[in-house]
Amino acid sequence: MTEIALFPIPNCVTFPGTHYPLHVFEPRYRDMIHFCIDTQTPLAVCHVEKLLRPSKPDQDAATALHSNQATYKPVTIVAAGPCQLEETLDDGRLMIEVHIQQRYRLLEAKQSLPFMIYQCDEYPDLPMTEADMSAGQQLQDKVLHRLIALTAHMPELASELASPKWQQKSLEAFSFELFSVLQMDGDAMQFILEQRTPLDRLNTALEILNSIPPSL
C-alpha cells in the first residue's frame, strides 16, 4: 500500500502524465505541501463527492489566507504524484506544480486533520487483447484529428497537437494526457479517470468531442 495526501477540489480531476499548477493559500494545505515535499509523499489533487463543512461566508482575502476553508469528502479513485514548490510569496502563499504519475484507490484514512492522508492501492488498467489495441490505435487517430479540428482557431495549440510529440504518444499515455487539453465537467472527467482501459477512455472522449460544435 501507498500513503498519499489529498487536496480535494470540486470539479478538479487530474490524470497520469500531466502536470497540475496550484496556488495554495490555506494554512492546512500549505503545511500539507511542506509535509509532502519533506517526506516525498505523493499528493492527489482530486474531485469530491460532497461538501462536509462549508467555508465561512463574506471572508476577505486576509482572513481566507489565515483560516481553513471548506472541507470535502474526496472521490475514491484519484491520481497523484510528487509536488514541486515553484515559489513562496511574501504572504506565505505557495505556487506549486504537481507531477501526476499514477492512479490510486483510496482504502483507509490514516489522518483527517489538519489534512487528509490515505492508505491506497494502485489502480492500474486491465489487460487488452490485440484486437482492443488495434481498435484503440484507430480511436487515437480519430480523437487527435478531432481535437486538431476543434482547436483550429487556436493555431499554437493545433500545431502542438499535430506535432510528433502528440502523434507518437503511446495509447495509454495519450488516453490520459489528452485531458490536459480536453476539459469538461468534473463528474464526466471522474468517470473517464475511473475507466480501466485506454479503449474505454478514448471511446468516451470521442463521443464527447463529436458532440462539440466545430465553432467552439
Secondary structure by P-SEA (a helix, b strand, c coil): cbbbbbbccccccccccbbbbbbbccaaaaaaaaaaaaacbbbbbcccccccccccccccaaaaaccccbbbbbccccccbbbbbccccccbbbbbbbbccbbbbbccccccccbbbbbbcccccccccaaaaaaaaaaaaaaaaaaaaaacccaaaaaaaaccccccccaaaaaccccccccccaaaaaaaaacccaaaaaaaaaaaaaaccccc
